């Protein structure tokens, strides 16, 4: 068992025994998306405003760019170099445009920040944290926490953003389109995605959470080295796996439903105007780069 997640069928057995696998049930985990998650300076008791408008615009931008969508899954970062304000670029790995799931989450966020900065002429997204923490894989770096490297205090993007005062965690039942989800599967693999909609057992999109929810639509990078890459998938909680989805709707079955944020990490990026440093001393923290678990982020989904 790993400290930040449990793996495979053993994980599913433990969760079922503990009663924490809750298909069709309201989670008992309290709402944590409050101003307290953004550290000192946020308005007392106010939930930080979501950045979702820009996240969704970034998803649309990527999904409609033939040079970036569906260009292959691989253990690399970004479909191209990403502009980072007047700080330069976040350099893509040599195998562009192949990219992996947690890198796709970060690519969506960086592109959303670019759209926001163009609209608002606000440099804050690029000065709030040192650029190096967006680039390094240290366990205390933003990128290292997105990547879930060894030693990182993170189970996904929601943790990484909350830890840095840039977002908040929420329950699965209160997700909105444009939020972030990291999940585990019954086969021992995991994935990092952008949440788009709840799904019922037939794969129909639902506007809100209800007892009809059996999964969710997402955007990320997944699949094979030549045919995968950025794209949409339709995820279903174990044991649901409908075999009658329309052509083009590719399934991702076996997702473990849990009230634990270690197993189903859910939350959102906040508007940059609401970002507050929770631990300013952590900005200077350095550590050797952690190990990225390629055997966990395999990219494999049901329909590949």
MOVENKA-V90084 format. One record per helix or strand. SS is the DSSP state (helix for helix, strand for strand). FROM is the first residue (numbers start at 0). TO is the last residue. Records with the same first field share a line. If there is no record, write none. Layout:
SS = FROM-TO, FROM-TO
This chain:
helix = 7-17, 34-37, 51-62, 84-86, 100-119, 123-126, 130-134, 141-146, 156-162, 171-173, 271-273, 279-283
strand = 49-49, 68-68, 72-72, 81-82, 88-89, 98-98, 137-137, 166-168, 179-184, 189-198, 204-205, 214-221, 228-236, 250-254, 263-269, 288-288
